[in-house]
Amino acid sequence: MEAKIAGREDLFLVGVRMYPNNRLEVLIDGDHGVSIDDCVDISRYIGHCLEEEDAIAQAYRLEVSSPGVDSPLTSIRQYRKNIGRDVKITLHDGGTKTGSLAEVSDDAVTILEKVKEKGKKAVEHRSEIPFAHIKTTKVLISFKLK
């Protein structure tokens, strides 16, 4: 599977999970998105490899897709591809932070938060948040026309 994705440097593996009902889920993402054709090609490749190796003894259902819009970001590469988008970060201490994803390093993310002080206009504030403090990060979907 890695070889097929490696042939397309813009695609990367997000996760693989086998469910109790023998459903094998493979999640892929791409720097510029993932098409249905990408999913079909990778599904065929994985299915062929699994059959050749007889890797799964019982019947299974293979599903290859990209993570849904409500799925949390799980890799630095996913964070980087979403720079400039609004995110909601849930921290391990239960707090949350919302803002525009501005920077991503190997250890932390920086967001631009709109902070409103009493009686004043909202001011943009840069917050650096170490990955060690982040429980989940989700991209916020906006339906506003610009």
C-alpha positions as CSV (number, residue, x, y, z in Angstrom):
1,M,0.0,0.0,0.0
2,E,2.8,2.5,0.9
3,A,4.3,1.8,-2.5
4,K,1.2,2.9,-4.3
5,I,0.8,6.0,-2.2
6,A,4.6,6.7,-2.5
7,G,4.1,6.8,-6.3
8,R,1.9,9.8,-5.7
9,E,3.8,12.1,-3.4
10,D,0.8,14.3,-2.8
11,L,-1.1,11.4,-1.1
12,F,-0.4,10.1,2.4
13,L,-1.8,7.5,4.8
14,V,-3.9,8.8,7.7
15,G,-4.9,5.5,9.3
16,V,-5.8,1.8,9.0
17,R,-8.4,0.1,11.2
18,M,-10.0,-3.3,11.2
19,Y,-13.4,-3.4,12.7
20,P,-15.0,-6.4,14.5
21,N,-17.4,-6.9,11.6
22,N,-14.3,-7.6,9.3
23,R,-14.5,-4.1,7.7
24,L,-11.0,-2.9,6.8
25,E,-10.9,0.9,6.7
26,V,-8.0,2.7,5.0
27,L,-8.0,6.5,5.3
28,I,-5.9,8.5,2.9
29,D,-5.4,12.2,2.5
30,G,-3.7,14.4,0.0
31,D,-2.0,17.8,-0.1
32,H,-4.6,18.8,-2.7
33,G,-7.4,16.6,-1.7
34,V,-8.3,13.0,-2.7
35,S,-10.5,12.1,-5.7
36,I,-12.8,9.1,-6.0
37,D,-10.4,7.7,-8.7
38,D,-7.5,7.9,-6.1
39,C,-9.6,5.8,-3.7
40,V,-10.5,3.3,-6.4
41,D,-6.9,2.9,-7.5
42,I,-5.6,2.4,-4.0
43,S,-8.5,0.1,-3.1
44,R,-7.7,-2.1,-6.1
45,Y,-4.0,-2.1,-5.2
46,I,-4.6,-3.0,-1.5
47,G,-7.2,-5.7,-2.4
48,H,-4.7,-7.3,-4.8
49,C,-1.9,-7.2,-2.3
50,L,-4.1,-8.7,0.5
51,E,-5.3,-11.5,-1.8
52,E,-1.8,-12.3,-3.1
53,E,-0.4,-12.5,0.4
54,D,-3.6,-14.2,1.8
55,A,-3.2,-11.7,4.6
56,I,-6.7,-11.9,6.0
57,A,-8.1,-15.4,6.4
58,Q,-11.8,-14.6,6.7
59,A,-14.0,-12.6,4.3
60,Y,-13.6,-8.8,4.7
61,R,-14.9,-5.6,3.3
62,L,-12.3,-3.1,2.2
63,E,-13.1,0.6,2.3
64,V,-10.7,3.3,1.1
65,S,-11.7,6.9,1.6
66,S,-10.5,10.3,2.8
67,P,-11.3,11.4,6.4
68,G,-14.7,13.1,6.8
69,V,-15.1,16.8,7.3
70,D,-15.7,16.2,11.0
71,S,-12.6,14.0,11.5
72,P,-9.8,15.4,13.7
73,L,-6.4,16.1,12.2
74,T,-4.0,13.3,13.1
75,S,-0.7,14.2,11.4
76,I,1.6,17.2,11.0
77,R,1.0,16.9,7.2
78,Q,-2.7,17.3,7.7
79,Y,-2.1,20.4,9.9
80,R,0.2,21.9,7.3
81,K,-2.3,21.4,4.4
82,N,-4.9,23.3,6.5
83,I,-2.8,26.4,7.2
84,G,-5.1,29.5,6.7
85,R,-8.3,27.6,7.7
86,D,-10.2,28.1,10.9
87,V,-9.8,25.3,13.5
88,K,-11.1,24.3,16.9
89,I,-8.5,22.8,19.2
90,T,-9.6,20.9,22.3
91,L,-6.9,20.7,24.9
92,H,-6.2,17.9,27.3
93,D,-7.2,20.1,30.2
94,G,-10.7,20.5,28.7
95,G,-10.2,24.0,27.4
96,T,-10.7,25.0,23.7
97,K,-9.1,27.5,21.4
98,T,-10.5,28.6,18.1
99,G,-8.8,30.6,15.4
100,S,-7.0,30.6,12.0
101,L,-4.2,28.0,11.7
102,A,-1.2,30.2,11.0
103,E,1.9,28.0,11.5
104,V,2.9,24.4,12.1
105,S,6.2,23.2,13.5
106,D,7.3,19.7,14.5
107,D,6.3,20.5,18.1
108,A,3.5,23.0,18.0
109,V,0.8,24.9,16.1
110,T,0.2,28.6,16.1
111,I,-3.3,30.0,15.7
112,L,-4.6,33.5,15.3
113,E,-7.4,34.0,17.8
114,K,-9.8,36.9,17.9
115,V,-9.9,38.0,21.5
116,K,-12.4,40.6,22.6
117,E,-11.7,42.7,25.6
118,K,-14.5,44.3,27.5
119,G,-15.7,47.5,25.7
120,K,-13.1,47.1,22.9
121,K,-13.0,45.7,19.4
122,A,-11.7,42.1,19.0
123,V,-7.9,42.0,18.6
124,E,-6.0,39.2,16.9
125,H,-3.8,37.3,19.2
126,R,-1.1,34.7,18.3
127,S,-1.3,31.5,20.4
128,E,1.3,28.8,20.2
129,I,0.0,25.5,21.3
130,P,2.3,22.5,21.8
131,F,1.1,19.2,20.3
132,A,1.5,17.6,23.7
133,H,-1.3,19.9,25.0
134,I,-3.7,19.1,22.1
135,K,-6.4,16.4,22.5
136,T,-8.1,17.0,19.1
137,T,-8.1,19.6,16.3
138,K,-10.9,19.9,13.8
139,V,-11.2,22.1,10.8
140,L,-14.3,24.4,11.1
141,I,-16.4,24.4,8.0
142,S,-17.7,27.8,6.9
143,F,-20.6,28.4,4.5
144,K,-20.0,32.1,4.3
145,L,-19.5,33.6,0.9
146,K,-16.4,35.8,0.6
